Amino acid sequence: MKQLNLSLPNWVDSFLNKQASIIPEPEDQMRFVLALTERNIREETGGPFGSAVFEIESGRLVSVGVNVVVQQNCSAAHAEMMALMLAQKELGHFDLGAAHLPAHRLVTSGKMCTMCLGNVCWSGVKEVFSSAEPEDVESIAGFDEGPTPPDYNAQLENRGINIVPEMLRHEGKAVLQLYVDLGGLVYNPTRKK
Ligand SMILES: [Zn+2]
């Protein structure tokens, strides 16, 4: 094998057809992402995580992502990774902060895990909005967020990436709880030695 092919679930097309393609208000962008996440849970197509990339100035939606780790047999297929990779593919550039492009923001249902934090740093986004905190993800849903740094927000700010955490956190936690209540699979629960 020498090619990778990752896809979002089929229902994403019909979901997007019913949504505005420009969402100017930050909290409305988060509501959109939480609705996307809830749909992924109810469709049973992946873990309880969703993300989207928007143009900061215009609020234009560039891409979405949901967690498709199990469906796609790929441990890297987190919602943030999918949204960022799809935005880069859509725009034809590995750097979403390239000089010829408008500035971009990642909106995500849960604060990034170790892997996604890394990719956010390399992706070129200028801003991140997140809802649920890592402790919510771990305590409610039981997923491992990995060894994230204690100075998480500062690490992003130092790289010129503005982070606004805990946006609609209560709603973000409710989506995680929904996944648990519906008996969603928690893959790779924190492994003990
Ligand atoms: Zn992640």
Residues whose N, C-alpha, C, O or C-beta is under 5 A from the ligand:
A	BS01	ZN	H78 C113 M115 C116
